[in-house]
Amino acid sequence: MRMKKTTAARIFWAGAGTCMISSGLYYTGLIPFPVCAALLVVAFPVTVLALFFWWMAGQSGGDIPFIGY
């Protein structure tokens, strides 16, 4: 998958924002724990992968990021 560095950064910030907002809503009591957990289970891995893709992507054009094994 070809990904630009700015696209990976946007995905990272969207996932991080989802994690922060869902945690904040849970701590204020506006959403129950299962809803918060479901959002975190989906958003956290996306956030971590997007961070890795951002880290490895090139500055210009599309790049194929390699995270490693």
N, C-alpha and C positions, 0 to 999 in steps of 0.2 A: 504494500500500500504506500503510495507516495503521499507525503505529508509535509507541508511547510511548517516552519518553526512558529509562525503566528497562529496557525490553525491548532497546533498542539497546545499552545499557551491558552487559547480560548477554551479548548476542551478542559484543560486543567482548571482554569478559574471557574468554569461552570460547575465542575464536579466538586471543587473545594467549597464553592458557595453553597451548593446543595447540602454538603456535609455540615457546614457551619450553621446554616439556617435551620435544618432539621434538628440539630442538637440544641440550638437555642430555643426552638419551639417546644421541644420535649422538656427542657429544664424549666421553662416558664409554665408548663402544664397545659399548653394549647393543643398538643397532639399526644396520643398514647404511645407507650413504648413500642408496641409492634409496628406502628407506622414509622417511627423513627428508625427502628432497626432495619426495616425493609428498605428505606431510603439509603441508609448507610451501606447496606450490603450491596446495593447496586452502584452507588456513587463512589465509594472509596476505591475499589479496584480500577475504575475508569480514571480517577484522579491520579493514582500512582502510575498507571501505564502512560497517561498523557504527559506526566512529568518526565518519565524516561524518554518518551518520544521527543519531547521538547529539548531535553539535554543532548540527545544524539543527532537531532536534525540539523541540516546545514542552514546557513543564513539565506542563501539565494535559491529560488526555485524549489521544486519538489525534491525530496530526498527519501531514501529508503532507510529508516532508522534500524540499527542493529543493537538490541539490548544485550545480547549475550546469553550464555547458558549458565 
